[in-house]
Amino acid sequence: MLYPDTNCRISTAFERGQMPTMVYVNRQSHARKTIQRPLHRHDSICELLLVYKGTGKYYVDGKSYPLSEGSVIYYNQGDLHEVVSETENEIGDYCIGITNLHKRGLPPNCLTSPGEPSVRQSGHLFPMLRSMCEQMFELEGTNTEGKLAAQLLCSAFIVLTSQLDSFPLIDAEKSEEEQMVLRIRNYLNEHFMEEVTLDMIGDALGCSATYVSHIFKKATGRTPIQYIIRRRIGHAQTLLISTDHSATRIASIVGYDNTNYFSTLFSKVVGMSPIRYREFYKEEMKGIQDQS
């Protein structure tokens, strides 16, 4: 049955009835070995991910959520986030990049309200949602009509996943991080592309360098310097995906004067060179080259 008031119904989901734009859709294979994608953020897009196989954790703004088959991950524009597999293989997921999203009652490019969980379980909708993702992925690589159909499916996918609050939600795991750890993380996120030492962090926060290192590693499992390295590599990955900058230029942007040293660190964290990572991602991505 076709509803004569379909346009009005669209307006209940999206401001002014304006449907969002799907920028890209990726299908990550569970069969391949894990490629690290450290903490990063996007300034102009949000993302919806559907896990179809595997287990792991989703880290966002200091919180962590368990992931399993059927999990839907909601990433709002600007959130600092990371998906980590619990095995040596990747988490199998579909990742949909979206922009021009104006959900009713929410800021631009936001899928959830502040305080809402960033991961929910799809329940009995999982087979349908997975089928929709598969169709979006296949259609995006076809002709103009196929791409349009993929865009319409994306809007439908957003509408369907918006109702998942009717299912049992996956609560964020309780964090034992103290206020000081949050202050350290905020400082690192603000200054990670600059020259930063433990003494500088301690001076800025009014405590010793030793205390900074101890409490941060106790809460996160990494030292502040290791955290900075991963933030830099995560940002470098975004630049490799979304720009045509050379590796030398990207190294300089994220804080490394020595390109060889940057490439060595990148390969150690990610498992491949910066140039190979750019080529690899382009092979998997369908849509516009934009992860900004």
N, C-alpha and C positions, 0 to 999 in steps of 0.2 A: 504494500500500500504506500502510495506517495502522499506525504503530508503537504497540503496547500500552503502551509505556513512555514516551510522549511527554512526560508531566509530568516524568519523571526527566531526559529529555534537555534540557528547558527549564532545569532546575536546573544543568546543566553550563554554560549560557551566562549565566544570571542568578541571583544569590544568592537562595536560598530559593524559586526558581521564580517570583519576582516580576517580571513584565514591566514595562518602563518606560512612561512617559506621553509621548505626542507632544503638545507644547504648541501648535505651529503648523507649517505647511508653506508656504513661499513659492516661487513660480516667477518668477525674474528674467529678463526678456526681453532677448535679445541685440540686438533691433532698436532699442531706445531708447538715447538718449545717456547717458553715464556720470553717475551721481549719487554724489558722494563719500561714503564712510562711513569716516571716519578711525579710527585706533586706538581700540579700546574693549574692554570685557570684560563678561561676564555673571556674576552672583554665584550664580545658582540653576539655571542650565541649561547643557547642552552642545549642540553642533550638529554635524550631518553635512551636508556639501554635496557635490553631484555636479555637475561641470561638463559641460554638454552642448554648449557651443559657445563659442569664443573662447579667448584666451590672456591670461596675466597673471602676477601674483606673489601669493603668500600670505605675509604677514609675521606671525610669532608669536614673542613673547618674544625678540626680537633676531635671529631666524633668518629666512631667506627661502627659499621653494620656488617653482619654476616651475609654472605651471598650463596645462593644455591639455585638449582634449576627452577625457573619460573619467577625469579626475582626481577622486579622492575626498579631501575635506578633513575632517580630524578636529580638532574644537575641544573641548578639555576645559574644564569650568567654571573660571572665574577667569583663563584665559589672556588676555593682551593680544594682540589680533589685528586684522588688516586685510587685505582682499582688494582688489587694485588691477589694473584692466584695462590692457592694453598698447595699446589703441586708444581712439578717442573713443566707442565703444559699450561697453555693459556686458558683462561676462562672463555668458553665459547659464548659469544654474545653478538647481538646486533646493536650498533650504535648509530643513532639518528641525530644529526646536528640540525638545529632549528634556529631561525631568526625571524624578526618581525612578528613575534608572538605577543599577543595582548589578551591573556585570559581575563575573564571578568573578575574584577576585584583584586588583581595582582599587578605588581610592577611589570614593565616590559621584560620579555624573555625570562620570565619566572614561571616554573611549573608548580611550585608549592609555596605555601605561606611560611614565614619564619616560625620555627618551632615544630612544624610538621616533619614527620620522618622522611628521610631521603631515600629509603628503600621500602618497598612494599611487595607483598606476594600476590601473584596474578591469579592463583587459585584455578577454578575451572575455566577461566578465560585464557589460560596459557596456550592451548592449541590454536585458538583463533588469533591471538596476538602474534604467535610465532609465524603462522601462515601469512599474516599481513606484512610482517617484516621481510619474509622471503619474497613476497610479491613486490614490495617496494624496492628491494635490492635488485631484482631482475629487471623491473620496468625502468629504473633509473638509467640503465645502460642501453636503452633502446632508442626509439625515435621520439619526436616531439610529443606525440599523443601519449606514448608510454610514460614520458617524464611528467606530463600533466596528471596522469592517473596516479603516479607515485606521490605527487604533491597532495592530491585529494585523499589518498590512503593515509598519509602522514597526519592530516587534520583529524581523520577518523580515529587514528591510533591515539592521538592526544586526548580526544574526547573519551574514549574507552578507558584509558589508564587514569583519567581524572576521577573515575568512580571507584577506584580500588580501595578507597577508605572504608567501603562496606565490607571488605575482607579483613581478617586479622592482620594487624600491622606488625612488622618486624621492628621491635624497639631498638634504639641505639644502645650499645653496650655502655655500661657505666664507666666513665673515665676517672682515674685516680689522679689525674694531673692537677697539680696545685695552681693557684693563681700566678705564681712566679713562672711556671712553665708556659702558661698562656702569654705572659708578658714577653718572655724570651722568644717564643714563636712569632709573636706579632712583630717584634724588633727584627728578627731574621727575615721575615717576609717583606718587610719594608726596605731592608738594606742588602738583600742577598746578592745583588749585582755589583755591590761596592766592595772595597777591601775591608774585611771585617776580621777582628781578632777577639779572642775570649776576653782579653783585658778591656777592649772597647765595649763589649756587651755588658761586662760587669760594671764599668764606669757609668754607662747609660742607665743601668737599672739599680745602681746603688748596692752592689754586692760583689763578692770576689769572683775572679775568673774560675777558680777551682769549684766554687759552689755552683756557678752557672753550668759548667760542664757536667758535674755530678748529678744535679737534680734533673737536668734535661735528658741525659742519657738514661737515667733510672725510669723516667716516665715514657720515653719514646723509643728507647733501644738504640738511639744514635746520638753521637755528639753534635753540638751545634755546627761544627765545621762540616761534618758529614751531611747534615741537613742542608746546609748552604750548597754543597756540591750537587745534591739531588735536585734542589730547586733550580739551580742553574741549568742542569742537564734537561730537566723538564721543560724549562722555558726555551732552551735551544731546540728541543724537539718540535715545539709549537712553531718556532720560526722556520725550521726546515720544511714543515708541512705547508705553512701559509704564505711563505715568501720565496723569492728567487735569490735571496742573499747567499753569498758564498760562505763556505765554512769559516773562512778567515774573518769575514764580517760578523758572522753570528758569534764566533768566539769572543770577539771584542765587545759585542753588545752585552753578553752575559758575564763579562768580567775577566776574560783571559787574554793576555797579550801574546801568549805563545800558542799558536794554532796546533802544533804537534802535541803539546801537553793537553790541550782541550780535547783533541781527537782521542788521545790515550784514555782520558777520564771518561769520555763519552762511550767508548768501546767497552770499557770495564763495567760501566753501569748498565748500558743497554744491551750489549752483546754483539754489536756491529758498529761500523764506522758511521759518522754523520751522513756521508754521501750515500752509503748503502741504505741507511734508514730512510732517507728521502725517497729513494727509488722503490724500496719495499712498500712504503706507505702508499705511494701513488698507484702501485699495482693492485692494492686491496681496496682503495677508495673509489666510490662511485658518487659523483657530484662535483661541486665547485671546490677548487683547491683553496679552502678557507677554514682555518681553525682559530682565527683571532678572537 
